[in-house]
Amino acid sequence: MLLKDRDEVLGMMRVFYSSAAVMTNGSEEIFSADFSACVSDSPFLEGFIFEQGEEIAGYAMLAHSFSTEFGKPCVWIEDIYLKPEYRRKGFGREFFGLLKEKFPESVLRLEAERENLSAVALYKSSGFEELGYLEMIIK
C-alpha cells in the first residue's frame, strides 16, 4: 500500500465497513488513521493492495501482535476486501499463501461474520479453523 492509493483505499473501506461483513461502521477519522498507519513505518499495521494489471482490485490490512495463548507472534488480518468484480479469482487464496510464507512462525487470525458464507468457505479452504470464542470489547 502506497500513499498514492489513499483515495481508492478509503473508498473501498467505506464500502467494506458499510457492508454486512463488518459489525461496525467505522468513520472517516478511523479510515484515515488506519491508512496513515499502513503507509508509515508503524510496526503495528501493514497494508496491502491487490492489483490486476494497473487496476486496484482490493486491499488488506494486517495488525501485528503477540499471542500469549499460542506463545508466538500473531498476525491479525484486520481488513480484507475485494471489489465484487474481482472476487472468486484467486486473490484471497494467493494472499493467504503469501502470508503463510511471509510469517511462518506466526499465528494468522481473522474475524468473519457467520452469514458471510463465501468468505467463511474461503477462509476454511485456506486452512483457517473456527474458534468458539465470545469476543468482547471496550471502546
N, C-alpha and C positions, 0 to 999 in steps of 0.2 A: 504494500500500500504506500503510495506516494502522495505528497501534498497536492499534486495536480489532480488527484482522484477525488478531492473533497466533495465537490457538488454532487457527483454521481453517487458516492458512498452515502452521503447524508440523505439523498433521495431514496436510496434503497433501504436505509434504516427507517425512514418514515413509513414506507410500505410494510416492512417486516414488523415493526413494533405496533402497527395498527391491525395486524392480521391475527387470526385465531391461533397462530403458532406461538404467541407470546402472551403471558398473562398481564404484563404491564405495558403502558403506552409510551413510556419514555418521555422525553421532552427535547426541545431544540438545544437547551443547555447541556443535557446529558449527551446527546448525539455529538455535539461539538467537542465536549470534553473527551469522549471516547475516541473520536477521530484524532484529536490532537495528541493523545497519549500513544496512539498507534504509529504516528509518523515522527514521534520524538524518540529519544533514547531511553524511554521508560523501560525498566526491567520487568514490569508487571503486565503490560498489554502489547500485543503484537498483531498487526493487521495484514491480511492477505487479499489480493484481488484475483478473481477468476477471469480469465480472458479467453476469447475465441477470436483469433486474428487480432484486429485492432479494437474489437468491441469488448466492453466490460460486461461479463456475464453474471457476476455476483461478487460477494465479499465474505470474509470470515474474520473474526476477532478471537484471539486466544489470550487467556489470563493465566499467568504463571504463579504457582504457589508450591507449598509442600504439604503432603498428606501425612498426618500423623497416624491415620488409620491404616495406611499401607506402607509407611516408613520410607517414602521416596517422593521425588518431585511430582507435582501434579500439573497437568495442563488442562485447563477448562476451556472447552470450545463454547465461548460465550454467545457468539452470533455465527450463524452460517445461513446465508441467503443466496439463492439463485433466482434470477428473473425467470418468470414462467416459461419463456421460450427456450431456456437453456436447461431445464430440468430433464431428468432421465437421459442425460447424455454422458454420464460417467464422471462428471466433475466431483461429486461428493465422494465416490469410491476412490478416485485418484487422490483427492485431498487427504482422506483418512490414511491411505497408504503412505503418502509423504510424511504425515505426522508420526506414524509408527517408525519410519526410518529416521526422522529428524530427532525424535525424543524416545529412543528405545528403552531408556531406564525410567520413564515417567508413566504415571497413571494418566490415561486420557479419560476425561469426563465431559458429559454434556447433559442438558436437561431437554425434555421434549414433552409436549402436550400429548396425552394418550390418544386424543382424537386425530392427531396428525399422522394418520396411518401410513402414508407413503414415506414420510421422514423416519418413523419408527422402524419400518421394514428395512430401509437403507441402513440405519444405524445397526440393527441386529445382524444384517448380512455382512456388515463391515467388521463384526466382532464385538460390538458393544453388548453388554449384558444389562438387563434391567435390575435395578436395586429397589428394594421395598421400603425406601426411606420416606419419612414425612419430613419435608423440608420446611424450615421456619425462618423468618426474617424479622429484624427490627429495622425500620427505615429512619 
